[in-house]
Amino acid sequence: MSGISRRRFLAASVAGCAATTLAGPKKALAAGAFSGYPDGMGVLVDLTRCIGCRSCEAACNNEQNLPAPNKPFDDKSVFDETFHGGKQKRRPDENAYTVVNRYDTESSSKPVYRKVQCNHCSEPACLSSCFVNAYTKTPEGAVIYNSKVCVGCRNCMIACPFNIPGYSYSSAFDPVVKKCIMCYDTRLKKGLPPACVDICPQEALTFGKRKDLIKIGHQRIQTHPGRYVNHLYGEKELGGTHWMYLSSVPFEEVGFDPNPGNEPIINNVKDFLSTVPMVLAIWPAMFTGFHLLAKKKDGHGGHEHDVEEHHDEEGGAQ
Amino acid sequence: MSAKQILTNLMMALACIAAGSLAQAGDMPDQASLDTMVKYFDAVEFDHAMHTELGEDCSACHHHTTGTGTTDERCVSCHADSNETASVSCRDCHVAEPFSADHINLVSANVYLYHFDKPGLKAAYHWNCVSCHEQMDGPTGCQDCHTRTAEGDALYRVDVTGSQAAETTGH
């Protein structure tokens, strides 16, 4: 009995080793080469066009059936609200999937307004960090979230490089993560633009295929020399995002992380993570094999006290 | 809700036809009804006659399609000798729904053409009107031109006050 099971076990472990050594690097390579969904939809936010009317916030609240705001959406006094000792401007949370902030910058005599929402990364960190697969990057471009499988660990909130996911702390019994889903259920899936894009009076938000928005963005920079800083934020940042930005002032002056790197967050841990299945699959097999070989040396069906004696001898020799 | 939307669409379609017939007749309208946001704001009755009397050339608003033609250096490279066009109405070039699936596919297929990144009708109105109003000290606030509908008031949550806000935060 022990012979058969041992042989089967060793065969299985060899197969396991082969599978992990072959599949492991291949999978890592495939994930590294993932370039998102260029035909997926996105939005180009042109900060030079935004006038800070907050209509997008109103439309978002209405579309997503969010709770009543603290102030009406035509109240501009929210632009003066700051948090954490004046360093932090408004951020999206469970009650608002998008907010517009005003920046008085050194580079511009006029205030610059910036809309904040989920940027719908091509390789989302929230998705990578989620161990129950609550997040999905849809081919349409949206990063959506399934509250039914979420266990509330909030890893995604820590993982997100843009600090986007909010959590419904106010709900005692059914708290869920809340973030912009690009109006996936009600609009995007049906080929309609998100509610914020639809209502924007200035076309500060341009809805289109991500690959087209990249061309449009660069075309605008080229056509209007002096109007924009020569950078399309989100084209390359963090592996690329489906919401991208054009600005007349340096991005760090309007609250952007100027250099988050072009690697998706997952790349920081990909090398490490790819060794985990290898360790899990190879080590048990390898050490079981060593153990069985050691036992075999003592002869088939060796009794426990034989092994113990052997160990004692070894111990004594040292 | 959907019935309302259908009604809105019908109204917009009728307005388009009306504007189209005006343009076809070759007449300069004294007034134009700007109705791209009629769900939340009443249509703006644009006093075209008054604006033509402000002394600016037609091309100040109509680009190269009428008047003395454009002087914008980006336009003149192609439109220096352009003739007046048959239609000069805003909505004949600037589409009302720039982000419909059809129009996005059209843009996608023509992404290297010069005018592919042309604003939709709503943005065209706002850019043209507001930029001039800023220079000429005309009205620039949202409700200086637009009367908000009851639905618009509901959208912008004008019912929310400070005291309600405190309750909202608390719960």
Interface residues (C-beta under 8 A of the other chain):
Chain A: R49 I51 C53 S55 A58 A59 N61 N62 P67 A68 P69 N70 K71 P72 F73 D74 N95 S170 G191 L192 P193 V197 D198 I199 C200 P201 Q202 E203 T206 F207 G208 K209 D212 K215 I216 Q219 R220 T223
Chain B: M37 Y40 R74 P98 F99 S100 A101 I104 V107 S108 V111 Y112 F116 D117 P119 G120 K122 A123 H126 W127 V130 C142 L155 Y156 R157 V158 D159 V160 G162 Q164 A165 T168 T169 H171
